[in-house]
């Protein structure tokens, strides 16, 4: 958007605000109507999908910089005139306008009762309901006004020692005031309306003591507040903090840092917040060209503030300062670029975006092996963003920020996927066909006893999440493991001892055949003799664990196969005989034992 009568050096877009179907844009260096006003402001109305200039606001009693700050809410708009001389040179004033039908009428001119020269009253303004707040720069005061029927009355004065209160915002019963030069790092004060008095509710300070200008910009909406820090750290990249009101306290939720921030970007020069959206201006970003500017929009998703989009204008040019001012509502965001040259050098421009165009794109797909079986539990790490996992169907899904760029890397143990990493460049729409595969390799063989008979139903376990399988009626097994699986395979079951006990595999990348095992059981053997050392036939040898019994032969000999790692007792029984010893007891039996 540009002013219908825009001209060089107007600096249209130095201040912006949006609410519902209305937006207001300041042009504080507009001098084409100097006989009426030095500076102006323009109100735009949305007509279907178009924003149309509805009126140009001018006043006839302001000396300088009408339009230095603006705010709009429902049927009221406020315009700061920081350079007005009403209480002395550059003492400042503010004007409130009311909408009546299709017209915006001047409703009040306000200036402080104790105003004086160089106060800079009107350097920042905000309006909400029946209250308006006006900040002073370089003065150390901020003023809250209340509407009583058709009159705006000075209600409260906020002071902060010798530091300028240069940024303000008000919403409902809360007001926020930034003092960026307070205590070297800067401070922010939140006030609450208690009955009819505005009381200090919370003082916020930055967690990083190297911060400078904490509170350069502020905004408050419902239970959230955002604070811009233009000069974060020595490189002046900038940052912003979001706080949430929890019960009766304001707690830091997140520190917003641009993932591609560079020296002297001044991220946080301007900020705004509205319900689930926040916007941060970076007017000195050099993405397109030097000081062309950008903005970041964040959305509250599942109680986390996520970057939705980084915006730059399609016509960005050097020193445009896109993002010098920002405002956001539920449906629209507005961005000022006061040094844009669309109607002459420094004429200025503003951009409006529907928030629906910045909805997070979705990336989704499946991970399956080459047999088509889903791969569950794989980790997909999206660079500088989120980490997700595949479900039982091998499906994954993630919302990324509009224009997100980076790599997605797939992990599970040390497996090799195809591809292992996917590169994305500037994602602006859904990507729904991401197909990732993983190869499998076969490990197979036979398991037989020492006589060569096949063993059925023997389980072969592959550790490290490799799964398991069983032998068939031929004693054969075949099992697939994933590419690069490392682990051991071990046959087990039915009381057998297997040779080899285990097989070790490392970074499997080929099939392995003839992985055979031989199975055996340890045996207990001995003789039963009478007191004359004569063999006793048909003595019952009982195993206590399972009540199995075996008989001695004519030589009094017995031989019993028991399970590997067997625990139990053997006892000799025959009518008319008493045997010594009464029993033998064994623990963890693994080796054959005679006599």
C-alpha positions as CSV (number, residue, x, y, z in Angstrom):
1,X,0.0,0.0,0.0
2,X,1.1,3.5,-0.8
3,X,-0.4,6.9,-0.1
4,X,-2.6,8.1,-2.9
5,X,-0.7,11.4,-2.8
6,X,2.6,9.9,-1.7
7,X,5.8,11.8,-2.5
8,X,9.5,11.7,-1.8
9,X,10.6,11.9,1.9
10,X,7.1,11.3,3.3
11,X,8.4,8.2,5.2
12,X,4.9,6.6,4.8
13,X,5.1,3.4,6.9
14,X,7.2,4.8,9.8
15,X,4.4,3.6,12.0
16,X,1.6,1.1,11.4
17,X,-1.3,-0.6,13.2
18,X,-4.1,-3.0,12.2
19,X,-7.3,-4.1,13.8
20,X,-10.1,-6.0,12.2
21,X,-10.9,-4.5,8.8
22,X,-9.0,-1.3,9.4
23,X,-5.3,-0.3,9.3
24,X,-3.6,3.0,9.9
25,X,-0.2,4.1,8.5
26,X,1.8,7.1,9.7
27,X,3.8,9.4,7.3
28,X,5.3,11.8,9.8
29,X,7.5,13.7,7.3
30,X,4.6,14.4,4.8
31,X,4.8,18.1,4.2
32,X,2.6,18.5,1.1
33,X,-0.2,19.9,3.3
34,X,2.2,22.0,5.4
35,X,-0.4,24.7,5.7
36,X,-2.5,22.2,7.6
37,X,-0.2,19.6,9.0
38,X,3.5,18.7,9.1
39,X,2.9,14.9,8.9
40,X,-0.1,12.8,8.3
41,X,-1.7,9.4,8.8
42,X,-3.8,7.3,6.4
43,X,-6.6,4.9,7.3
44,X,-7.3,1.9,5.1
45,X,-10.3,-0.3,5.0
46,X,-10.6,-3.9,3.8
47,X,-13.2,-4.3,1.1
48,X,-13.4,-8.1,0.4
49,X,-9.8,-8.9,-0.4
50,X,-8.6,-5.4,-1.2
51,X,-7.4,-2.7,1.1
52,X,-8.6,0.7,0.1
53,X,-7.4,4.1,1.4
54,X,-10.4,5.5,3.2
55,X,-9.2,8.8,4.5
56,X,-6.1,10.9,5.2
57,X,-5.9,12.3,8.7
58,X,-4.6,15.9,9.0
59,X,-4.7,18.4,11.8
60,X,-4.3,22.2,11.7
61,X,-2.7,22.8,15.1
62,X,0.4,20.6,15.1
63,X,3.9,21.9,14.4
64,X,5.8,18.8,13.5
65,X,5.7,15.0,13.2
66,X,2.0,14.3,13.3
67,X,2.0,10.5,12.5
68,X,5.2,9.6,14.4
69,X,3.2,6.8,16.0
70,X,-0.2,5.3,15.4
71,X,-2.6,2.8,16.9
72,X,-6.1,1.6,16.0
73,X,-8.7,-0.4,17.9
74,X,-12.3,-0.9,16.9
75,X,-13.8,2.6,16.3
76,X,-10.9,4.6,17.6
77,X,-7.5,5.6,16.3
78,X,-4.7,7.5,18.0
79,X,-1.9,9.4,16.2
80,X,1.2,10.7,18.0
81,X,2.7,14.1,17.1
82,X,6.1,13.9,18.9
83,X,7.3,17.2,17.5
84,X,4.3,19.3,18.5
85,X,5.1,22.6,20.4
86,X,1.9,22.7,22.5
87,X,3.9,22.8,25.8
88,X,7.1,24.1,24.3
89,X,9.3,23.0,21.5
90,X,9.0,19.3,20.7
91,X,6.9,18.8,23.8
92,X,4.5,16.6,21.8
93,X,0.9,15.7,21.7
94,X,-1.5,13.0,20.5
95,X,-4.8,13.0,18.6
96,X,-7.7,10.6,18.9
97,X,-10.1,10.0,16.1
98,X,-13.4,8.2,16.1
99,X,-15.2,6.5,13.3
100,X,-18.7,7.6,12.6
101,X,-20.2,5.7,9.7
102,X,-17.7,6.1,6.8
103,X,-16.0,9.1,8.4
104,X,-13.2,9.4,10.8
105,X,-13.6,12.5,13.0
106,X,-11.2,14.2,15.3
107,X,-12.3,13.4,18.8
108,X,-9.6,14.8,21.1
109,X,-6.2,16.4,21.2
110,X,-4.3,15.3,24.3
111,X,-1.2,16.5,25.9
112,X,0.1,16.2,29.5
113,X,-0.8,18.7,32.2
114,X,2.9,18.8,33.2
115,X,4.3,18.7,29.7
116,X,7.5,20.7,28.8
117,X,10.0,21.3,26.1
118,X,11.6,18.3,24.4
119,X,9.4,15.7,26.2
120,X,8.6,13.9,23.0
121,X,5.1,13.1,24.2
122,X,3.6,10.9,21.4
123,X,6.7,9.1,20.6
124,X,4.7,5.9,21.0
125,X,1.0,5.3,21.4
126,X,-1.5,2.5,21.9
127,X,-5.3,2.4,22.4
128,X,-7.6,-0.3,23.6
129,X,-11.2,0.1,24.7
130,X,-11.6,3.1,26.9
131,X,-7.9,3.6,27.5
132,X,-5.0,5.0,25.7
133,X,-1.3,5.1,26.7
134,X,1.3,7.5,25.3
135,X,5.0,7.2,25.8
136,X,7.6,10.0,25.8
137,X,11.0,10.0,24.2
138,X,13.3,11.3,25.5
139,X,11.2,12.1,28.6
140,X,11.0,9.6,31.4
141,X,7.2,9.5,31.5
142,X,4.3,7.7,30.1
143,X,0.6,8.7,30.4
144,X,-2.6,6.7,30.5
145,X,-5.8,8.4,29.5
146,X,-9.4,7.2,30.0
147,X,-12.5,8.0,27.9
148,X,-15.3,9.3,30.0
149,X,-18.3,9.5,27.6
150,X,-16.9,11.8,24.9
151,X,-14.0,13.2,26.9
152,X,-10.4,11.8,27.3
153,X,-9.0,12.5,30.7
154,X,-5.5,12.1,32.0
155,X,-5.7,9.1,34.4
156,X,-2.2,8.0,35.4
157,X,1.4,9.1,35.1
158,X,4.2,6.4,34.9
159,X,7.7,7.5,35.6
160,X,11.1,5.9,35.6
161,X,13.9,8.0,37.0
162,X,16.0,9.5,34.2
163,X,15.2,6.9,31.5
164,X,12.9,7.4,28.6
165,X,9.7,5.4,28.5
166,X,9.9,5.1,24.7
167,X,7.7,2.1,23.9
168,X,4.1,1.4,25.1
169,X,1.2,-0.9,24.6
170,X,-2.1,-1.4,26.2
171,X,-4.7,-4.2,26.1
172,X,-7.7,-4.7,28.4
173,X,-6.6,-4.3,32.0
174,X,-2.8,-4.4,31.3
175,X,-0.4,-1.9,30.0
176,X,3.3,-2.5,29.2
177,X,6.0,0.2,29.1
178,X,9.6,-0.2,27.8
179,X,12.5,1.7,29.3
180,X,15.3,0.5,27.1
181,X,18.0,2.6,28.7
182,X,17.2,1.7,32.3
183,X,20.1,0.1,34.2
184,X,22.3,-0.4,31.1
185,X,20.4,-3.5,30.0
186,X,16.9,-2.0,29.9
187,X,13.7,-2.8,31.8
188,X,10.0,-3.3,31.1
189,X,7.2,-2.5,33.4
190,X,3.7,-4.1,33.3
191,X,0.8,-2.3,35.0
192,X,-2.6,-3.7,35.9
193,X,-5.8,-1.8,36.3
194,X,-7.0,-2.4,39.8
195,X,-10.5,-0.9,40.2
196,X,-9.7,2.6,38.9
197,X,-6.0,2.7,39.6
198,X,-3.1,1.5,37.4
199,X,-0.6,-0.3,39.7
200,X,2.8,-1.7,38.9
201,X,2.3,-5.4,38.5
202,X,5.7,-6.7,37.3
203,X,9.2,-5.5,36.4
204,X,10.9,-7.5,33.7
205,X,14.6,-7.6,33.0
206,X,16.6,-9.6,30.5
207,X,18.2,-12.9,31.5
208,X,21.4,-12.0,29.6
209,X,23.3,-9.2,31.3
210,X,25.1,-8.4,28.0
211,X,21.7,-7.2,26.6
212,X,21.3,-3.6,25.6
213,X,17.9,-1.8,25.0
214,X,15.6,-4.5,26.5
215,X,12.2,-2.9,25.9
216,X,13.1,-1.0,22.7
217,X,9.7,-2.2,21.5
218,X,6.8,-3.8,23.3
219,X,3.4,-5.2,22.7
220,X,0.8,-6.9,24.9
221,X,-2.3,-9.0,24.1
222,X,-4.4,-11.2,26.3
223,X,-2.0,-13.3,28.4
224,X,1.1,-12.7,26.3
225,X,3.6,-9.9,26.0
226,X,6.5,-9.5,23.6
227,X,9.6,-7.4,24.1
228,X,12.1,-6.4,21.4
229,X,15.8,-6.1,22.1
230,X,17.4,-4.2,19.3
231,X,20.9,-4.3,20.5
232,X,21.3,-7.9,21.9
233,X,24.9,-8.7,22.4
234,X,27.9,-7.0,20.9
235,X,27.0,-8.0,17.3
236,X,23.7,-6.3,17.5
237,X,21.9,-9.2,15.9
238,X,18.9,-8.5,18.2
239,X,16.4,-10.7,19.9
240,X,12.9,-10.7,21.4
241,X,11.3,-12.3,24.5
242,X,7.8,-13.6,24.9
243,X,6.2,-13.7,28.4
244,X,3.0,-15.3,29.5
245,X,0.8,-14.3,32.4
246,X,0.5,-17.4,34.6
247,X,-1.8,-16.9,37.6
248,X,-0.6,-13.6,39.0
249,X,2.9,-13.6,37.5
250,X,4.6,-13.0,34.1
251,X,6.9,-15.8,33.1
252,X,9.3,-16.0,30.2
253,X,8.1,-18.5,27.6
254,X,10.8,-18.2,24.9
255,X,13.7,-16.1,23.7
256,X,13.3,-15.6,19.9
257,X,16.5,-15.7,18.0
258,X,16.6,-15.5,14.2
259,X,18.2,-18.7,12.8
260,X,19.9,-16.7,10.1
261,X,20.7,-13.5,12.1
262,X,23.7,-11.5,11.2
263,X,25.6,-8.5,12.6
264,X,23.7,-5.3,12.8
265,X,20.3,-6.8,11.7
266,X,18.6,-5.3,14.7
267,X,16.0,-8.1,15.0
268,X,13.4,-6.7,17.5
269,X,13.4,-3.1,16.3
270,X,9.6,-3.5,16.1
271,X,7.3,-6.2,17.6
272,X,3.6,-6.9,17.9
273,X,1.6,-9.8,19.4
274,X,-2.1,-10.8,19.0
275,X,-3.5,-14.0,20.5
276,X,-1.6,-16.8,18.7
277,X,0.6,-14.7,16.5
278,X,3.7,-12.6,17.0
279,X,5.7,-10.6,14.5
280,X,9.2,-9.2,14.8
281,X,10.7,-6.5,12.5
282,X,14.3,-6.7,11.2
283,X,14.6,-3.5,9.2
284,X,18.3,-3.7,8.7
285,X,18.4,-7.3,7.5
286,X,20.6,-7.6,4.3
287,X,18.9,-10.7,2.8
288,X,17.9,-9.1,-0.4
289,X,20.3,-6.1,-0.3
290,X,21.8,-3.8,2.3
291,X,19.3,-2.8,4.9
292,X,16.4,-4.0,2.8
293,X,14.8,-5.6,5.8
294,X,12.6,-8.5,6.8
295,X,10.1,-9.7,9.4
296,X,9.5,-13.0,11.2
297,X,6.1,-14.3,12.1
298,X,5.6,-16.8,14.9
299,X,2.6,-18.9,15.8
300,X,1.6,-20.5,19.1
301,X,1.2,-24.2,18.4
302,X,0.7,-26.7,21.2
303,X,1.9,-24.1,23.8
304,X,5.1,-23.5,21.8
305,X,6.0,-20.5,19.8
306,X,7.2,-21.7,16.4
307,X,8.6,-19.6,13.5
308,X,5.9,-19.7,10.8
309,X,7.5,-17.5,8.1
310,X,10.3,-15.1,7.3
311,X,8.9,-12.4,5.0
312,X,10.7,-10.0,2.7
313,X,9.0,-7.8,0.1
314,X,9.0,-8.7,-3.6
315,X,10.4,-5.2,-4.4
316,X,12.9,-4.9,-1.6
317,X,15.7,-2.4,-2.4
318,X,18.7,-1.0,-0.5
319,X,17.8,0.9,2.6
320,X,14.0,0.2,2.3
321,X,13.9,-0.7,6.1
322,X,11.1,-3.2,5.6
323,X,10.0,-4.0,9.1
324,X,10.7,-0.6,10.7
325,X,7.1,-0.9,12.0
326,X,4.8,-4.0,12.4
327,X,1.4,-4.9,13.7
328,X,-0.6,-8.1,13.7
329,X,-4.2,-9.2,14.3
330,X,-5.7,-12.6,14.1
331,X,-6.2,-12.4,10.4
332,X,-3.7,-9.9,9.0
333,X,-0.2,-8.5,9.5
334,X,1.0,-5.1,8.4
335,X,4.6,-4.2,7.8
336,X,6.0,-0.7,7.1
337,X,9.0,0.1,4.9
338,X,9.4,3.9,5.3
339,X,12.4,4.3,3.1
340,X,10.9,2.5,0.1
341,X,11.2,4.7,-3.1
342,X,8.0,3.6,-4.9
343,X,6.8,7.2,-5.1
344,X,10.1,9.0,-4.8
345,X,13.1,8.7,-2.6
346,X,11.9,7.8,0.9
347,X,8.3,8.0,0.0
348,X,7.5,4.8,1.9
349,X,5.2,1.9,1.6
350,X,3.3,-0.6,3.8
351,X,2.4,-4.3,3.1
352,X,-0.5,-6.3,4.4
353,X,-0.5,-10.1,4.6
354,X,-3.3,-12.4,5.5
355,X,-2.0,-14.7,8.2
356,X,-3.6,-17.6,6.3
357,X,-1.0,-17.3,3.6
358,X,1.7,-18.0,6.2
359,X,0.2,-21.2,7.6
360,X,2.8,-23.8,8.3
361,X,3.4,-26.2,5.3
362,X,3.2,-29.9,6.1
363,X,5.9,-32.4,5.2
364,X,4.8,-36.0,5.4
365,X,5.5,-39.4,4.1
366,X,6.4,-43.0,4.9
367,X,9.5,-45.1,5.8
368,X,9.2,-48.7,4.6
369,X,11.7,-51.5,3.9
370,X,12.1,-52.8,0.4
371,X,9.5,-55.5,1.1
372,X,7.0,-52.8,1.7
373,X,6.8,-53.3,5.5
374,X,6.4,-50.1,7.6
375,X,9.4,-49.1,9.7
376,X,8.3,-47.9,13.1
377,X,10.2,-45.7,15.5
378,X,12.6,-44.0,13.0
379,X,13.6,-40.5,14.0
380,X,13.4,-37.7,11.5
381,X,15.3,-34.6,12.6
382,X,14.4,-31.4,10.8
383,X,17.3,-29.0,11.1
384,X,16.8,-26.2,13.5
385,X,13.2,-27.1,13.8
386,X,11.5,-30.3,15.1
387,X,12.1,-34.0,15.6
388,X,9.4,-36.5,14.7
389,X,9.1,-40.3,14.7
390,X,7.4,-42.8,12.4
391,X,4.3,-44.6,13.8
392,X,3.3,-48.2,13.5
393,X,2.4,-47.6,9.8
394,X,5.8,-46.0,9.1
395,X,4.1,-42.6,8.7
396,X,5.6,-39.3,9.8
397,X,4.2,-35.8,9.6
398,X,5.6,-32.4,10.6
399,X,4.6,-28.7,10.2
400,X,7.5,-26.5,9.3
401,X,7.7,-22.7,9.1
402,X,6.7,-21.0,5.9
403,X,9.9,-20.8,3.8
404,X,11.7,-23.1,6.1
405,X,14.9,-24.5,4.6
406,X,17.2,-27.2,5.9
407,X,18.0,-30.9,6.0
408,X,15.9,-33.7,7.3
409,X,18.0,-36.5,8.6
410,X,16.8,-40.0,9.4
411,X,18.1,-42.0,12.3
412,X,17.5,-45.4,13.9
413,X,20.4,-47.2,15.6
414,X,23.1,-47.0,12.9
415,X,20.8,-48.1,10.1
416,X,21.3,-46.8,6.5
417,X,18.2,-45.4,4.9
418,X,17.7,-44.3,1.3
419,X,18.0,-41.4,1.4
420,X,19.7,-40.8,4.7
421,X,19.2,-37.1,4.4
422,X,16.8,-34.9,2.4
423,X,17.5,-31.3,1.6
424,X,14.7,-28.8,1.5
425,X,15.0,-25.3,0.0
426,X,12.4,-22.7,0.9
427,X,9.3,-24.7,1.7
428,X,6.1,-22.7,0.9
429,X,3.6,-25.5,0.3
430,X,2.8,-29.0,1.6
431,X,5.1,-31.8,0.6
432,X,3.1,-35.0,0.9
433,X,5.0,-37.7,-1.0
434,X,8.2,-38.3,0.9
435,X,9.1,-41.9,0.4
436,X,12.1,-43.3,2.3
437,X,13.2,-46.9,2.2
438,X,15.6,-49.2,3.9
439,X,17.2,-52.4,2.5
440,X,17.1,-55.7,4.3
441,X,19.5,-58.6,4.2
442,X,18.8,-62.3,4.9
443,X,20.5,-64.4,7.6
444,X,19.6,-68.1,7.2
445,X,20.7,-71.6,8.1
446,X,19.7,-75.0,9.6
447,X,19.6,-76.2,13.2
448,X,20.0,-79.9,13.8
449,X,20.8,-82.2,16.7
450,X,24.1,-84.1,16.9
451,X,22.6,-87.0,15.0
452,X,21.7,-84.7,12.1
453,X,18.0,-84.7,12.8
454,X,16.3,-81.3,12.2
455,X,14.9,-79.4,15.1
456,X,11.6,-77.7,14.8
457,X,10.4,-74.6,16.7
458,X,13.8,-73.4,17.8
459,X,13.8,-69.6,18.3
460,X,16.7,-67.6,16.9
461,X,16.9,-64.2,18.6
462,X,18.6,-61.2,17.0
463,X,19.4,-58.6,19.7
464,X,19.6,-54.8,19.2
465,X,16.0,-54.7,18.0
466,X,16.8,-57.2,15.3
467,X,13.7,-59.4,15.9
468,X,13.5,-63.2,16.0
469,X,12.3,-66.2,14.0
470,X,11.8,-70.0,14.4
471,X,12.9,-73.1,12.6
472,X,10.5,-74.9,10.4
473,X,10.0,-78.7,10.1
474,X,13.3,-79.0,8.2
475,X,15.1,-77.2,11.0
476,X,15.6,-74.2,8.6
477,X,15.3,-70.6,9.5
478,X,15.5,-67.4,7.5
479,X,15.4,-63.8,8.9
480,X,15.8,-60.3,7.5
481,X,17.7,-57.6,9.3
482,X,18.0,-54.0,8.3
483,X,20.9,-52.4,6.4
484,X,23.8,-51.8,8.8
485,X,22.4,-53.8,11.6
486,X,24.9,-54.8,14.2
487,X,24.3,-57.4,16.9
488,X,24.4,-61.1,17.8
489,X,22.1,-64.0,16.8
490,X,21.5,-66.7,19.4
491,X,19.5,-69.9,19.1
492,X,17.5,-70.9,22.2
493,X,14.8,-73.2,23.4
494,X,13.8,-76.8,24.1
495,X,16.7,-77.3,26.5
496,X,19.4,-77.6,23.9
497,X,22.9,-76.3,24.0
498,X,23.8,-74.8,20.6
499,X,27.1,-74.6,18.9
500,X,28.1,-72.0,18.1
501,X,26.5,-70.4,21.2
502,X,26.2,-67.0,19.4
503,X,27.0,-65.5,16.0
504,X,28.2,-61.9,15.8
505,X,27.4,-59.5,12.9
506,X,28.6,-56.0,12.3
507,X,27.2,-53.4,9.9
508,X,25.3,-56.0,7.8
509,X,25.3,-55.1,4.1
510,X,25.0,-58.5,2.5
511,X,23.1,-61.8,2.9
512,X,24.5,-64.5,5.1
513,X,23.7,-68.2,4.3
514,X,24.6,-71.5,6.0
515,X,24.5,-70.0,9.4
516,X,24.0,-73.4,10.9
517,X,23.9,-74.6,14.5
518,X,24.2,-78.0,16.1
519,X,22.2,-78.8,19.1
520,X,22.9,-81.1,22.0
521,X,21.8,-81.8,25.6
522,X,24.1,-82.8,28.5
523,X,23.5,-86.2,29.9
524,X,23.5,-87.9,33.3
525,X,24.7,-91.5,33.4
526,X,25.7,-94.1,36.0
527,X,25.0,-97.6,37.4
528,X,22.8,-99.1,40.1
529,X,24.4,-102.1,42.0
530,X,23.4,-104.1,45.0
531,X,25.5,-104.6,48.1
532,X,27.2,-107.5,46.3
533,X,28.1,-105.2,43.5
534,X,25.7,-106.9,41.1
535,X,23.8,-104.8,38.6
536,X,20.2,-104.1,39.2
537,X,17.9,-104.1,36.2
538,X,14.7,-102.0,35.8
539,X,15.5,-99.5,38.5
540,X,13.4,-96.4,38.0
541,X,15.5,-93.2,37.8
542,X,13.2,-90.3,38.6
543,X,13.8,-86.6,37.7
544,X,12.1,-84.4,40.3
545,X,11.4,-81.4,38.1
546,X,9.1,-83.2,35.7
547,X,8.4,-86.6,37.1
548,X,10.0,-88.3,34.1
549,X,11.5,-91.7,34.8
550,X,14.0,-93.9,33.1
551,X,15.0,-97.6,33.6
552,X,18.3,-99.2,34.1
553,X,19.3,-101.9,31.6
554,X,20.6,-105.4,32.4
555,X,24.0,-104.0,33.3
556,X,22.3,-101.6,35.8
557,X,23.3,-98.7,33.5
558,X,21.2,-95.5,32.9
559,X,21.8,-92.6,30.6
560,X,19.4,-89.5,30.7
561,X,19.5,-86.4,28.5
562,X,18.5,-83.3,30.5
563,X,17.9,-79.7,29.5
564,X,20.9,-77.4,29.2
565,X,21.1,-75.3,32.5
566,X,18.8,-77.9,34.2
567,X,18.2,-77.7,37.9
568,X,16.8,-80.7,39.8
569,X,17.3,-84.0,41.5
570,X,17.5,-87.7,40.4
571,X,16.4,-90.5,42.6
572,X,16.6,-94.3,42.2
573,X,13.4,-96.3,43.1
574,X,12.6,-100.0,43.1
575,X,10.4,-102.1,45.3
576,X,12.4,-103.9,48.0
577,X,15.5,-101.7,47.6
578,X,16.8,-98.7,49.5
579,X,19.5,-96.7,47.6
580,X,22.4,-94.7,48.7
581,X,22.8,-91.9,48.2
582,X,19.1,-91.2,48.4
583,X,19.4,-88.6,45.6
584,X,21.8,-86.5,43.5
585,X,21.0,-82.7,43.2
586,X,22.2,-80.5,40.3
587,X,22.2,-76.7,39.7
588,X,22.6,-75.1,36.3
589,X,23.7,-78.3,34.7
590,X,25.6,-77.7,31.5
591,X,28.1,-80.5,31.1
592,X,27.5,-84.2,30.8
593,X,28.2,-86.2,34.0
594,X,28.9,-89.9,34.4
595,X,29.2,-92.3,37.3
